[in-house]
């Protein structure tokens, strides 16, 4: 790392936590006028994942901030009128269409590498065939292009699927819609507005803008926090942070250099806190070390952990209330009942917040009852059950 400017501002741990909450849309009045698209623009990236429990993660993100927005409204907001596209950011993410030019550096890097996981036997023929189909027939899924699998194992893609994913990596096709969870591929000139359809930004400017945007979305963060938001390397962050507009700060207890968005420092975060369940892929908590540092809360997605070794459940969702993480619950649905398969609280006093969050989630997905199957202690199960009855009456 290069030498860093000395921070002139110190933040308490509580101030940093509140700045982070406001930056992520959990403190203050929700932007209902901006709606789902406003949430996407504010966050800069919404992670996609195949797991669907109450809903898929990209649906849970605006729900956690806005409340019970209709699920069809969420999908339409993302995938209509060229407002967003899908690309590789923190992971596979929905991104505001305005960020298309900022990822030119990554498209160029993929192009220079020559392949991703699979190597095409005849790249020119295969990619040419895909582009010809898209030009002739309009936006298509990989199935409509000729099939995603080659008949072998699930990970063995067909030549067509490899070709279209390679074209997506390099920006020669774009995904601006998902249909039944399938990517819909199109030509950039049809899906990206003319004013944005360029790769004129050099790598340094792409990185500078992404660092600035990540800092804004986080409010305050360390080098690792900010770089990880769009999966930049540490040296890439170092090369542009001085030009990003972010302000060096010291945060009590962090023990690492940090930077803050100047707008986040311009006013004291105030307003109403959301009480809600969070997707494990929510950008408030997707970075585990940051979550521990800010909230003193250790969380791990156990979906890929063998069932006998799980502690908190398959898709345990952290409970946010009063600006704190107060527990977690692994939810499920049985007909019209939302089931808390496993829950835990940081304190019995959090039972009311858990019940409130469970009832809001239940009503959002059309459930009429809520049941607790198991908790860390019998006292927790009894306390949450009592609060559920009181709120459901």
C-alpha positions as a Markdown table, in Angstrom:
| # | Residue | x | y | z |
|---|---|---|---|---|
| 1 | Unk | 0.0 | 0.0 | 0.0 |
| 2 | Unk | 1.0 | 3.6 | -0.7 |
| 3 | Unk | 1.3 | 6.1 | 2.2 |
| 4 | Unk | -2.1 | 7.2 | 3.4 |
| 5 | Unk | -3.2 | 10.7 | 4.4 |
| 6 | Unk | -3.8 | 11.2 | 8.1 |
| 7 | Unk | -7.5 | 11.2 | 9.0 |
| 8 | Unk | -8.7 | 14.4 | 10.5 |
| 9 | Unk | -12.0 | 13.1 | 11.7 |
| 10 | Unk | -12.7 | 10.4 | 14.3 |
| 11 | Unk | -16.0 | 8.5 | 14.5 |
| 12 | Unk | -17.3 | 6.5 | 17.5 |
| 13 | Unk | -18.3 | 2.9 | 16.8 |
| 14 | Unk | -21.9 | 3.9 | 17.2 |
| 15 | Unk | -21.6 | 6.8 | 14.8 |
| 16 | Unk | -20.1 | 4.5 | 12.2 |
| 17 | Unk | -22.9 | 2.0 | 12.7 |
| 18 | Unk | -25.6 | 4.6 | 12.2 |
| 19 | Unk | -23.8 | 6.0 | 9.1 |
| 20 | Unk | -23.7 | 2.5 | 7.6 |
| 21 | Unk | -27.4 | 1.9 | 8.4 |
| 22 | Unk | -28.5 | 5.1 | 6.8 |
| 23 | Unk | -26.3 | 4.5 | 3.7 |
| 24 | Unk | -27.9 | 1.1 | 3.3 |
| 25 | Unk | -31.4 | 2.4 | 3.6 |
| 26 | Unk | -32.3 | 1.2 | 7.1 |
| 27 | Unk | -32.3 | 4.4 | 9.0 |
| 28 | Unk | -34.7 | 7.3 | 8.2 |
| 29 | Unk | -37.8 | 7.5 | 6.0 |
| 30 | Unk | -37.7 | 4.9 | 3.2 |
| 31 | Unk | -37.6 | 6.3 | -0.3 |
| 32 | Unk | -41.1 | 5.1 | -1.4 |
| 33 | Unk | -41.2 | 7.6 | -4.3 |
| 34 | Unk | -38.0 | 6.0 | -5.7 |
| 35 | Unk | -39.3 | 2.5 | -4.9 |
| 36 | Unk | -37.4 | -0.6 | -6.0 |
| 37 | Unk | -35.4 | 1.3 | -8.6 |
| 38 | Unk | -34.5 | 3.9 | -6.0 |
| 39 | Unk | -33.2 | 1.1 | -3.7 |
| 40 | Unk | -31.1 | -0.4 | -6.6 |
| 41 | Unk | -29.6 | 3.0 | -7.5 |
| 42 | Unk | -28.9 | 3.7 | -3.8 |
| 43 | Unk | -27.2 | 0.3 | -3.2 |
| 44 | Unk | -25.5 | 0.2 | -6.6 |
| 45 | Unk | -25.7 | -3.7 | -6.6 |
| 46 | Unk | -28.2 | -6.3 | -5.6 |
| 47 | Unk | -26.9 | -9.8 | -5.4 |
| 48 | Unk | -28.6 | -12.7 | -7.2 |
| 49 | Unk | -28.8 | -16.2 | -5.8 |
| 50 | Unk | -30.6 | -19.4 | -6.8 |
| 51 | Unk | -31.9 | -20.1 | -3.2 |
| 52 | Unk | -35.5 | -19.2 | -2.7 |
| 53 | Unk | -37.1 | -19.6 | 0.8 |
| 54 | Unk | -39.6 | -16.8 | 1.5 |
| 55 | Unk | -38.5 | -15.3 | -1.9 |
| 56 | Unk | -35.3 | -15.0 | -3.9 |
| 57 | Unk | -32.7 | -12.8 | -2.4 |
| 58 | Unk | -33.1 | -10.0 | -4.9 |
| 59 | Unk | -36.7 | -9.7 | -3.9 |
| 60 | Unk | -35.8 | -9.7 | -0.2 |
| 61 | Unk | -33.5 | -6.6 | -0.6 |
| 62 | Unk | -36.2 | -4.0 | -1.5 |
| 63 | Unk | -38.6 | -5.7 | 0.9 |
| 64 | Unk | -36.3 | -5.3 | 3.8 |
| 65 | Unk | -36.1 | -1.5 | 3.1 |
| 66 | Unk | -39.5 | -0.7 | 1.8 |
| 67 | Unk | -41.8 | -3.2 | 3.5 |
| 68 | Unk | -44.3 | -5.4 | 1.7 |
| 69 | Unk | -43.8 | -4.1 | -1.9 |
| 70 | Unk | -45.5 | -6.5 | -4.3 |
| 71 | Unk | -43.2 | -9.2 | -5.7 |
| 72 | Unk | -44.4 | -8.6 | -9.3 |
| 73 | Unk | -43.6 | -4.9 | -8.8 |
| 74 | Unk | -40.1 | -5.9 | -7.7 |
| 75 | Unk | -39.5 | -8.0 | -10.9 |
| 76 | Unk | -41.0 | -5.3 | -13.2 |
| 77 | Unk | -38.8 | -2.6 | -11.6 |
| 78 | Unk | -35.7 | -4.6 | -12.2 |
| 79 | Unk | -36.4 | -6.0 | -15.6 |
| 80 | Unk | -38.2 | -3.4 | -17.7 |
| 81 | Unk | -37.5 | -0.3 | -19.6 |
| 82 | Unk | -33.7 | -0.8 | -19.6 |
| 83 | Unk | -33.3 | 0.3 | -16.0 |
| 84 | Unk | -30.9 | -2.5 | -15.0 |
| 85 | Unk | -28.5 | -5.1 | -16.2 |
| 86 | Unk | -26.9 | -8.2 | -14.7 |
| 87 | Unk | -23.1 | -8.5 | -14.5 |
| 88 | Unk | -20.3 | -9.6 | -12.2 |
| 89 | Unk | -19.9 | -7.2 | -9.3 |
| 90 | Unk | -19.9 | -8.5 | -5.7 |
| 91 | Unk | -21.1 | -11.7 | -7.4 |
| 92 | Unk | -23.7 | -12.0 | -10.1 |
| 93 | Unk | -25.7 | -8.8 | -9.4 |
| 94 | Unk | -28.4 | -6.6 | -10.7 |
| 95 | Unk | -26.8 | -3.2 | -11.4 |
| 96 | Unk | -28.3 | 0.1 | -12.4 |
| 97 | Unk | -27.9 | 0.6 | -16.1 |
| 98 | Unk | -26.0 | 3.8 | -15.4 |
| 99 | Unk | -23.1 | 1.6 | -14.2 |
| 100 | Unk | -22.6 | -0.1 | -17.6 |
| 101 | Unk | -19.6 | 2.1 | -18.5 |
| 102 | Unk | -18.0 | 1.5 | -15.1 |
| 103 | Unk | -17.5 | -2.2 | -15.8 |
| 104 | Unk | -15.6 | -1.7 | -19.0 |
| 105 | Unk | -12.4 | -2.5 | -17.1 |
| 106 | Unk | -13.8 | -6.0 | -16.2 |
| 107 | Unk | -15.1 | -6.7 | -19.7 |
| 108 | Unk | -11.6 | -5.8 | -21.1 |
| 109 | Unk | -9.9 | -8.0 | -18.6 |
| 110 | Unk | -12.2 | -11.0 | -19.4 |
| 111 | Unk | -11.6 | -10.4 | -23.1 |
| 112 | Unk | -7.8 | -10.3 | -22.6 |
| 113 | Unk | -7.9 | -13.6 | -20.6 |
| 114 | Unk | -9.6 | -15.3 | -23.5 |
| 115 | Unk | -11.9 | -17.6 | -21.6 |
| 116 | Unk | -13.7 | -18.1 | -18.2 |
| 117 | Unk | -14.2 | -21.6 | -16.9 |
| 118 | Unk | -14.8 | -23.4 | -20.2 |
| 119 | Unk | -12.8 | -23.2 | -23.4 |
| 120 | Unk | -14.7 | -23.1 | -26.7 |
| 121 | Unk | -13.7 | -25.6 | -29.4 |
| 122 | Unk | -14.4 | -23.1 | -32.1 |
| 123 | Unk | -14.9 | -19.7 | -30.6 |
| 124 | Unk | -15.5 | -17.7 | -33.8 |
| 125 | Unk | -18.1 | -20.2 | -35.1 |
| 126 | Unk | -20.0 | -20.6 | -31.8 |
| 127 | Unk | -20.1 | -16.9 | -30.8 |
| 128 | Unk | -21.0 | -15.9 | -34.3 |
| 129 | Unk | -23.9 | -18.3 | -34.4 |
| 130 | Unk | -25.2 | -16.8 | -31.1 |
| 131 | Unk | -24.9 | -13.3 | -32.3 |
| 132 | Unk | -26.6 | -14.1 | -35.6 |
| 133 | Unk | -29.6 | -15.6 | -33.7 |
| 134 | Unk | -29.9 | -12.6 | -31.4 |
| 135 | Unk | -29.8 | -10.2 | -34.4 |
| 136 | Unk | -32.4 | -12.2 | -36.2 |
| 137 | Unk | -34.8 | -13.3 | -33.4 |
| 138 | Unk | -34.4 | -10.7 | -30.6 |
| 139 | Unk | -33.8 | -11.4 | -26.9 |
| 140 | Unk | -33.5 | -15.2 | -26.2 |
| 141 | Unk | -32.7 | -17.5 | -23.2 |
| 142 | Unk | -30.0 | -20.1 | -23.6 |
| 143 | Unk | -32.7 | -22.8 | -24.0 |
| 144 | Unk | -34.2 | -20.8 | -26.9 |
| 145 | Unk | -30.7 | -20.4 | -28.4 |
| 146 | Unk | -30.3 | -24.2 | -28.5 |
| 147 | Unk | -29.9 | -25.5 | -24.9 |
| 148 | Unk | -27.8 | -24.8 | -21.9 |
| 149 | Unk | -26.6 | -28.4 | -21.1 |
| 150 | Unk | -24.7 | -30.9 | -23.2 |
| 151 | Unk | -26.5 | -33.9 | -21.8 |
| 152 | Unk | -23.9 | -34.7 | -19.2 |
| 153 | Unk | -23.5 | -33.5 | -15.6 |
| 154 | Unk | -25.3 | -30.3 | -14.5 |
| 155 | Unk | -22.1 | -28.2 | -14.8 |
| 156 | Unk | -21.3 | -29.5 | -18.3 |
| 157 | Unk | -22.5 | -26.6 | -20.4 |
| 158 | Unk | -23.4 | -26.9 | -24.1 |
| 159 | Unk | -21.2 | -25.1 | -26.6 |
| 160 | Unk | -24.0 | -22.5 | -27.1 |
| 161 | Unk | -24.2 | -21.8 | -23.4 |
| 162 | Unk | -20.4 | -21.4 | -23.1 |
| 163 | Unk | -20.5 | -19.1 | -26.1 |
| 164 | Unk | -23.3 | -16.8 | -24.8 |
| 165 | Unk | -21.8 | -16.6 | -21.3 |
| 166 | Unk | -18.5 | -15.7 | -22.8 |
| 167 | Unk | -20.2 | -12.9 | -24.8 |
| 168 | Unk | -21.9 | -11.7 | -21.6 |
| 169 | Unk | -18.5 | -11.6 | -19.9 |
| 170 | Unk | -17.0 | -9.5 | -22.6 |
| 171 | Unk | -20.0 | -7.2 | -23.1 |
| 172 | Unk | -20.9 | -8.4 | -26.6 |
| 173 | Unk | -24.3 | -9.5 | -25.2 |
| 174 | Unk | -26.1 | -8.2 | -22.2 |
| 175 | Unk | -28.6 | -9.6 | -19.7 |
| 176 | Unk | -31.2 | -7.0 | -19.0 |
| 177 | Unk | -34.0 | -9.4 | -18.0 |
| 178 | Unk | -34.6 | -12.7 | -16.3 |
| 179 | Unk | -37.6 | -14.8 | -17.3 |
| 180 | Unk | -38.5 | -17.6 | -15.0 |
| 181 | Unk | -35.1 | -17.3 | -13.4 |
| 182 | Unk | -33.4 | -17.8 | -16.8 |
| 183 | Unk | -31.2 | -15.1 | -18.2 |
| 184 | Unk | -32.5 | -13.4 | -21.3 |
| 185 | Unk | -29.6 | -12.4 | -23.6 |
| 186 | Unk | -29.8 | -9.4 | -25.9 |
| 187 | Unk | -27.5 | -7.2 | -28.0 |
| 188 | Unk | -26.1 | -4.2 | -26.0 |
| 189 | Unk | -27.3 | -1.7 | -28.7 |
| 190 | Unk | -30.9 | -2.8 | -28.0 |
| 191 | Unk | -30.7 | -3.0 | -24.2 |
| 192 | Unk | -28.3 | -0.2 | -23.2 |
| 193 | Unk | -29.2 | 3.4 | -23.8 |
| 194 | Unk | -27.1 | 5.1 | -26.5 |
| 195 | Unk | -25.6 | 7.6 | -24.0 |
| 196 | Unk | -24.2 | 4.8 | -21.9 |
| 197 | Unk | -23.2 | 2.3 | -24.6 |
| 198 | Unk | -19.5 | 2.9 | -24.7 |
| 199 | Unk | -16.3 | 1.6 | -23.1 |
| 200 | Unk | -14.6 | 5.0 | -23.3 |
| 201 | Unk | -13.6 | 5.0 | -19.6 |
| 202 | Unk | -10.1 | 3.8 | -19.0 |
| 203 | Unk | -9.4 | 1.2 | -16.2 |
| 204 | Unk | -8.4 | 3.8 | -13.7 |
| 205 | Unk | -11.5 | 5.9 | -14.2 |
| 206 | Unk | -13.7 | 2.8 | -13.9 |
| 207 | Unk | -12.0 | 1.9 | -10.6 |
| 208 | Unk | -12.2 | 5.4 | -9.3 |
| 209 | Unk | -15.9 | 5.6 | -9.9 |
| 210 | Unk | -16.6 | 2.2 | -8.4 |
| 211 | Unk | -14.6 | 3.0 | -5.3 |
| 212 | Unk | -16.6 | 6.2 | -4.9 |
| 213 | Unk | -19.9 | 4.5 | -5.4 |
| 214 | Unk | -19.0 | 1.7 | -3.0 |
| 215 | Unk | -18.0 | 4.2 | -0.4 |
| 216 | Unk | -21.4 | 6.0 | -0.9 |
| 217 | Unk | -23.3 | 2.8 | -0.6 |
| 218 | Unk | -21.5 | 1.7 | 2.6 |
| 219 | Unk | -21.3 | 5.2 | 4.2 |
| 220 | Unk | -18.0 | 4.3 | 5.9 |
| 221 | Unk | -15.7 | 1.3 | 5.4 |
| 222 | Unk | -12.2 | 0.0 | 5.5 |
| 223 | Unk | -10.1 | -0.8 | 2.5 |
| 224 | Unk | -11.3 | -4.4 | 2.4 |
| 225 | Unk | -15.0 | -3.3 | 2.9 |
| 226 | Unk | -15.0 | -0.9 | 0.0 |
| 227 | Unk | -12.9 | -3.0 | -2.3 |
| 228 | Unk | -15.1 | -6.0 | -1.7 |
| 229 | Unk | -18.3 | -4.3 | -2.6 |
| 230 | Unk | -17.6 | -4.7 | -6.3 |
| 231 | Unk | -14.9 | -7.3 | -5.9 |
| 232 | Unk | -11.9 | -5.1 | -6.6 |
| 233 | Unk | -8.4 | -6.0 | -5.6 |
| 234 | Unk | -6.7 | -4.2 | -2.7 |
| 235 | Unk | -4.1 | -2.7 | -5.0 |
| 236 | Unk | -6.9 | -1.4 | -7.4 |
| 237 | Unk | -8.5 | 0.4 | -4.4 |
| 238 | Unk | -5.1 | 1.8 | -3.4 |
| 239 | Unk | -4.5 | 3.2 | -6.9 |
| 240 | Unk | -7.6 | 5.4 | -6.9 |
| 241 | Unk | -8.8 | 6.1 | -3.4 |
| 242 | Unk | -7.0 | 9.4 | -3.2 |
| 243 | Unk | -8.9 | 10.6 | -6.2 |
| 244 | Unk | -12.3 | 9.0 | -5.2 |
| 245 | Unk | -13.5 | 11.9 | -3.0 |
| 246 | Unk | -13.8 | 9.6 | 0.0 |
| 247 | Unk | -12.6 | 11.1 | 3.3 |
| 248 | Unk | -10.0 | 9.3 | 5.5 |
| 249 | Unk | -11.5 | 8.7 | 9.0 |
| 250 | Unk | -10.6 | 6.9 | 12.2 |
| 251 | Unk | -13.3 | 4.6 | 13.7 |
| 252 | Unk | -13.3 | 3.6 | 17.3 |
| 253 | Unk | -12.4 | 0.0 | 17.7 |
| 254 | Unk | -11.9 | -0.8 | 14.1 |
| 255 | Unk | -8.1 | -0.8 | 14.3 |
| 256 | Unk | -7.8 | -0.2 | 10.5 |
| 257 | Unk | -7.7 | 2.8 | 8.2 |
| 258 | Unk | -11.2 | 3.8 | 7.0 |
| 259 | Unk | -12.8 | 6.1 | 4.5 |
| 260 | Unk | -16.2 | 7.8 | 4.6 |
| 261 | Unk | -18.5 | 9.3 | 2.0 |
| 262 | Unk | -18.4 | 13.1 | 2.5 |
| 263 | Unk | -22.2 | 13.3 | 2.1 |
| 264 | Unk | -22.6 | 10.7 | 4.9 |
| 265 | Unk | -20.6 | 13.0 | 7.2 |
| 266 | Unk | -22.6 | 16.1 | 6.4 |
| 267 | Unk | -25.5 | 15.4 | 8.7 |
| 268 | Unk | -26.2 | 13.2 | 11.8 |
| 269 | Unk | -28.1 | 10.0 | 10.9 |
| 270 | Unk | -31.6 | 10.2 | 12.5 |
| 271 | Unk | -35.0 | 8.7 | 11.9 |
| 272 | Unk | -37.0 | 5.5 | 12.1 |
| 273 | Unk | -35.2 | 2.2 | 12.2 |
| 274 | Unk | -36.5 | -0.7 | 10.2 |
| 275 | Unk | -37.5 | -4.0 | 12.0 |
| 276 | Unk | -37.0 | -6.7 | 9.4 |
| 277 | Unk | -35.5 | -10.0 | 8.4 |
| 278 | Unk | -32.4 | -9.8 | 6.2 |
| 279 | Unk | -31.3 | -12.0 | 3.4 |
| 280 | Unk | -27.8 | -13.4 | 4.1 |
| 281 | Unk | -26.9 | -11.9 | 0.7 |
| 282 | Unk | -28.1 | -8.4 | 1.7 |
| 283 | Unk | -25.3 | -5.9 | 1.2 |
| 284 | Unk | -25.7 | -4.7 | 4.9 |
| 285 | Unk | -24.4 | -8.2 | 6.0 |
| 286 | Unk | -22.8 | -9.9 | 3.0 |
| 287 | Unk | -19.3 | -9.0 | 4.2 |
| 288 | Unk | -19.0 | -11.2 | 7.4 |
| 289 | Unk | -15.9 | -9.5 | 8.9 |
| 290 | Unk | -17.6 | -6.1 | 8.5 |
| 291 | Unk | -20.8 | -7.4 | 10.0 |
| 292 | Unk | -18.9 | -8.6 | 13.1 |
| 293 | Unk | -17.0 | -5.3 | 13.3 |
| 294 | Unk | -20.0 | -3.1 | 13.1 |
| 295 | Unk | -22.7 | -5.1 | 14.8 |
| 296 | Unk | -20.7 | -7.5 | 17.0 |
| 297 | Unk | -22.7 | -10.3 | 15.3 |
| 298 | Unk | -21.3 | -13.4 | 13.7 |
| 299 | Unk | -23.3 | -14.8 | 10.8 |
| 300 | Unk | -22.7 | -17.6 | 8.4 |
| 301 | Unk | -24.8 | -18.9 | 5.6 |
| 302 | Unk | -25.3 | -22.7 | 6.3 |
| 303 | Unk | -27.1 | -23.7 | 3.1 |
| 304 | Unk | -24.0 | -25.4 | 1.9 |
| 305 | Unk | -23.1 | -26.9 | 5.2 |
| 306 | Unk | -24.2 | -30.6 | 5.7 |
| 307 | Unk | -27.5 | -30.6 | 7.6 |
| 308 | Unk | -26.2 | -32.4 | 10.7 |
| 309 | Unk | -23.5 | -29.7 | 11.1 |
| 310 | Unk | -25.9 | -26.7 | 10.8 |
| 311 | Unk | -26.3 | -24.6 | 13.9 |
| 312 | Unk | -28.8 | -21.9 | 12.8 |
| 313 | Unk | -30.4 | -23.6 | 9.8 |
| 314 | Unk | -30.4 | -23.7 | 6.0 |
| 315 | Unk | -31.2 | -20.0 | 5.2 |
| 316 | Unk | -30.9 | -18.3 | 8.6 |
| 317 | Unk | -32.0 | -14.6 | 8.2 |
| 318 | Unk | -30.6 | -12.1 | 10.6 |
| 319 | Unk | -33.1 | -10.0 | 12.5 |
| 320 | Unk | -32.5 | -6.2 | 12.3 |
| 321 | Unk | -34.3 | -4.0 | 14.8 |
| 322 | Unk | -33.4 | -0.6 | 16.4 |
| 323 | Unk | -30.3 | -0.6 | 14.3 |
| 324 | Unk | -28.9 | -3.8 | 15.9 |
| 325 | Unk | -28.8 | -7.4 | 14.9 |
| 326 | Unk | -30.8 | -9.1 | 17.6 |
| 327 | Unk | -31.0 | -12.7 | 16.4 |
| 328 | Unk | -31.8 | -14.9 | 13.4 |
| 329 | Unk | -34.4 | -17.3 | 12.1 |
| 330 | Unk | -34.5 | -20.1 | 9.5 |
| 331 | Unk | -37.9 | -19.6 | 7.9 |
| 332 | Unk | -40.0 | -22.0 | 5.8 |
| 333 | Unk | -43.5 | -22.3 | 4.5 |
| 334 | Unk | -46.1 | -25.0 | 5.0 |
| 335 | Unk | -49.2 | -24.1 | 3.1 |
| 336 | Unk | -50.5 | -20.9 | 4.7 |
| 337 | Unk | -48.2 | -21.0 | 7.7 |
| 338 | Unk | -44.8 | -19.4 | 8.0 |
| 339 | Unk | -42.6 | -21.7 | 10.1 |
| 340 | Unk | -39.7 | -20.5 | 12.2 |
| 341 | Unk | -37.8 | -23.8 | 11.9 |
| 342 | Unk | -34.9 | -22.6 | 14.1 |
| 343 | Unk | -34.5 | -19.2 | 15.8 |
| 344 | Unk | -32.2 | -17.6 | 18.3 |
| 345 | Unk | -32.1 | -14.2 | 20.0 |
| 346 | Unk | -29.3 | -12.2 | 21.5 |
| 347 | Unk | -31.7 | -11.4 | 24.4 |
| 348 | Unk | -35.2 | -12.5 | 25.4 |
| 349 | Unk | -36.1 | -8.8 | 25.1 |
| 350 | Unk | -35.8 | -9.2 | 21.3 |
| 351 | Unk | -38.9 | -11.6 | 21.2 |
| 352 | Unk | -41.2 | -8.7 | 20.3 |
| 353 | Unk | -39.0 | -7.6 | 17.4 |
| 354 | Unk | -38.7 | -11.2 | 16.1 |
| 355 | Unk | -42.5 | -11.6 | 16.2 |
| 356 | Unk | -43.0 | -8.3 | 14.4 |
| 357 | Unk | -40.6 | -9.3 | 11.7 |
| 358 | Unk | -42.1 | -12.7 | 11.3 |
| 359 | Unk | -45.6 | -11.4 | 11.0 |
| 360 | Unk | -44.6 | -8.8 | 8.4 |
| 361 | Unk | -42.8 | -11.5 | 6.3 |
| 362 | Unk | -45.7 | -13.9 | 6.7 |
| 363 | Unk | -48.2 | -11.4 | 5.3 |
| 364 | Unk | -45.9 | -10.4 | 2.5 |
| 365 | Unk | -45.8 | -14.0 | 1.2 |
| 366 | Unk | -49.5 | -14.6 | 1.8 |
| 367 | Unk | -49.3 | -16.7 | 5.0 |
| 368 | Unk | -52.0 | -16.4 | 7.7 |
| 369 | Unk | -50.3 | -18.1 | 10.6 |
| 370 | Unk | -46.8 | -18.2 | 12.1 |
| 371 | Unk | -45.4 | -21.1 | 14.1 |
| 372 | Unk | -42.2 | -21.5 | 16.0 |
| 373 | Unk | -40.8 | -25.1 | 15.6 |
| 374 | Unk | -37.5 | -24.8 | 17.5 |
| 375 | Unk | -35.4 | -22.2 | 19.3 |
| 376 | Unk | -32.1 | -22.2 | 21.0 |
| 377 | Unk | -33.9 | -22.3 | 24.4 |
| 378 | Unk | -37.4 | -23.1 | 25.5 |
| 379 | Unk | -37.6 | -19.6 | 27.0 |
| 380 | Unk | -37.0 | -18.0 | 23.6 |
| 381 | Unk | -39.6 | -20.2 | 21.9 |
| 382 | Unk | -42.2 | -19.4 | 24.5 |
| 383 | Unk | -41.4 | -15.6 | 24.4 |
| 384 | Unk | -41.7 | -15.4 | 20.6 |
| 385 | Unk | -44.8 | -17.6 | 20.5 |
| 386 | Unk | -46.5 | -15.3 | 23.1 |
| 387 | Unk | -45.6 | -12.2 | 21.1 |
| 388 | Unk | -46.8 | -13.8 | 17.9 |
| 389 | Unk | -50.2 | -14.6 | 19.5 |
| 390 | Unk | -50.5 | -11.0 | 20.8 |
| 391 | Unk | -49.7 | -9.5 | 17.3 |
| 392 | Unk | -51.8 | -12.0 | 15.4 |
| 393 | Unk | -54.9 | -11.6 | 17.4 |
